[in-house]
């Protein structure tokens, strides 16, 4: 993620509050002796030329943070600054030399990148997963306290990594909005996640429309259904059949009451019952039509996919 020089300097000034509390010494170290961390958080380091121009003009305003590692020095924070200085053919670079273990080094690097807002969403999610799951350095609550985020924030980010590869690539390529992607995490069927993500991208749906689309796949308790189209069709048919059967039973009972009113000569009651009998008949016919309409829509989903189903949504 590229940020302007002004934003970079602003983030850097905030980071001073962090590094000033890390014990260590300031020393000029040969760039050739400084290696990159094995746990680099960023996959792509962009904007090196702009950063090099800024350093050429203003100098290196903040030392990079390094730690001793295998007779050399490993970068804790400052990969881009080291690369920019190397591009300027500097022989040495000013470093804040600290004595940190792997966990402390990772935390420092993570905090710095969060301060600078340089991590892409998937990079940030992967960093949290690496800390909590891969290395087992602590739980979500402990990590949240360390970096100044809420536990729910971290949990939502980690869940992004459970999305299918095509959806993750869409997030990384910024064709899929991050908020929409977080909504898709509640859909447990991975094929449906891909299908819905593709539909949102193709139709350029707004956040509100995308949320409505996802909510259509949720049950009454707010949890997502993983039913197949065939199962949904069968459940819908059964629901309509039960309702129609209940109304037909009521219709039969009204017929019995009409017969009794005729025997008793209660013509007023008979007229009232006949009126409601006609209403029930109309309601049954309407439900039969709705059942056929729903079946046609579900068949369209089965053969043409979700886009056909949602074309009038």
N, C-alpha and C positions, 0 to 999 in steps of 0.2 A: 504494500500500500504506500503510495507516494504522498507525502505531506509537504506543504510549502515551508520555506526557510523560517518564516515567522512562527508558524505552528510548531516547527521542530524546536526552535529556541524556547518557545513557551513551555513545551513539554519537558525540555531539558532543564529549565529552571525549577520545575516541580520535582524533577528527579533528584536535584541537589539535596532535598530534604531527606531522601532515602540514603544516598551514598555517604552523606556526611556522618551518618551514625555507624557506618561499617568501619571497624578498626583496620588500619593498614598504613602503607606508606606510599608516597608519590615518587615515581622513578621513571626516567626515560629508558625504554627497553627497545632493543633492536627488533624491528618488525619481523625479520626472518626467524626469530625465536618464539614468535607468538603464533599459536595454532588456534583454529576454530574449535568450538566445543562439539563434542560428539552428540550433544542433545540440543542442537540448534532449533529454535522454535519456529523460525520462518523458513518456508520452502523457497520463496523467491526474494532476492534482495535487489530492489529496483531503486532508481534515482541516484546511483552512485556518482554519476557525472555532475549532477546539480550539487550534491553534497561536497564533492571535491572542489568545485568552484567556490562554494561558501567557505570552506576551510582555507583555501588559497587566499581569499580576501580577508577573512576575519580571524583566521587561526583556529586551532582546535580549542574550543571554549570549555570542553569538559573531557577529562581523561577517560580512556576506556578502562573498564574494570577487568583485571586478570587475576589468575591464581596460579601458584606453582603446580606444575603437572609433568611428571616424567622427564625431569631435567630440562624442561622448557616451560612455557607459560600458556595457559588456556584461557580464552576469552570467556568471561562471565557475561559481560554486557558491552556491546560496541562493535559488533561485526561489520556494520556498514562504515563506521568511522575508520576502522583498520583498513578496510578495502579501499576507501577513498584516499587515505594517506599513502597507501601503497601505489595507487594510481598516480599520485603526485610525486612518486619516486623518493619519498622520505625514507631515510635509513632507520630512524628511531621515532617512537611515538610515546607521548606521555601517558603513563598508566597509573591507575590506582591499584596497587598490589595488595591483595587481601588473602587471608588464609581461611578458605571456606570448604566444607565438605560438599559432596555431590548434591545433597538436598538443599543446602543453603545457596549454592551456586544456581541451582535451577530456580529457586524462589526469587532470587535477586534478578535473574534474567527475565522471569515472567513479569515481575512487578514493573521493571523498566519498560518492557514492551507494552504493557497495559497503560502505563503513564503516557507513552508516546502515541498510543492508539495505532500501532503499526501491524498488529496481528490481524490476519483475515479471520472470518468467523470459524472456518474449519480448522485453521491453525490454532486458534484459541481453544476450541473444543478438544483438539488432540492433546494440547498441553495439559489441560485439566485431567483428561483420561490417563495420560502418562504418569502424572503425579499421584493420582488416587489409585488407579488400577494396576498399571504396568509396574511401577516401582513400589507401590504400597507405602508411600511416605506419610500418609494421613488420610482421614476421611474428608468428605465434602465440607462438613462444618468447620474443621480445622483449616482447610485450605481457604475457605471463604473469609475467615477471620484474618488470615495472613495477608491476603491480597485486597481486602476491603470490599468484597462483593457479598451478596446474599447467597445462602446455600441453594435456593431455588434457581437463581441465575446460573450457577455452575451446573446444576443438574440439567437444566434445559439445554445448555450448550453441549453437554456430553451426549445427550439423547440424539443430537443431530448426526452423530457418527453411526447410529443404527439405521439411518435412511439408506436406501439402495444407492449404488455407485452413481447412477445417472442423475439422481436428485442431488447428491453431494457435488457432482461436477457442475450442475446448474447453479448451486449456491456459490461455488468457487468462481464460476464465470460471471456471476452477478446477473444472470438471466432470471433467477428465482429470488424473490424477496425473502430476507431472513425471517421475518415475522410469519410469512406464509409457510416457510419450511418448518418452523416451530409448531405451527398448527398441524402440519402433516404428521408430526411425530405421534399424535394421538390415534392415527390410523394404523392398526397393527399389521394389516396385510400389506406386504412390501410391493406386490404387484399393483395394488390399488394406489399406494403412495406414488409410484411412478406414473400411473395413469392420470391421477389428479394433478400432479405437478406438471405433466405435459399439457394438460388441458388449460391450466392457469397460465402457462407461458404462451401457448398458441393464441389464446383469446385475450391476452393482456388484461386479465381480470384484476380489478381493484382489490385491496386488502379486505374490504367488506364482502365483496362477492366471493372471494376465495374462502373466507371464513364460513360463509353460508354454504358453500359447496362442501366443505369438510364436515360441517355440522349435519348435513343430510345423511352422512354415513355413520352418525352416532345414534345409539339407542336412547331410550327414555331416561336412563340413569347417567347419561353423559359418557358412557364407554362406547368404544367403537365396535361395530359388528364385523366379524370376519366371515359371515355367511356368504355362500356362493349365490350366483344369480338364480340357479335352480332352487336352492333352499328358500330364497326370498320369495320366489314365485309361488312355491308350494305353501309357505306360511300365509301369504296374502290370500290365496284361494281358500284355505281353511278358515281364515277369519271371516271372509265374506260369506262362505257357506254356513258357518255357525250363526251369523247374524240373520241371514235369510231364513234359516230354519226356525230361529226364535220367533221371527215375525209371522211365519206360516202357522206355528203353533198358536200364537195369539189370534191369528185370523180364524183358525178352526174353533177356538174357544168363543170368539164373538159370534160365529155362526150358530153355536149351541145356544147362546143367550138370545139370539134373534128368534130362534125356534120357540124358546120358552116364553118370550114376550108375545108371540103370536097366539100361543095357547091361552095365555092369560088375558088376551085382548088389550094389552098395553101398547097401543099404536104409537104413542109419543116416544116411549123408550125404544121401540123398534126403529123409528126414524133416526134417533140419535145413534144407535148401534150401527145402522146401515151406513151412516155418514162416516163413522170411524173405520168400518170395514173397507170402504172405498179408499180411505186414506192409507190404510195398511197395504192394500193392493198396489197403489201408486208407489209407495215407498219400496216395496219388494221389487217392482219393475225398475225403479231407479237404481237400486243396489245391483241388480243384474247387469245393467248397462255400465255402471262404474267398474264392476268386476271385469267385464270384457275390455274396457278401456285400459285398466291397469295392466291386464295381461298383455295387451298389445305393446305398451310402453316397456315392460320388462323383457319382452321378446326382442324389442329393438336394442336394448342394452346387451342382451345375450349375443346378438349377431353383429351389431355395429359398434359396440363399445359405449362408454359413458358419455362421449360427446354427443351422440344421437339422443341419449336420454335427457341431457341438459341443454339441448339447443334452444329450448323455449324458456329456460330458467332465467 
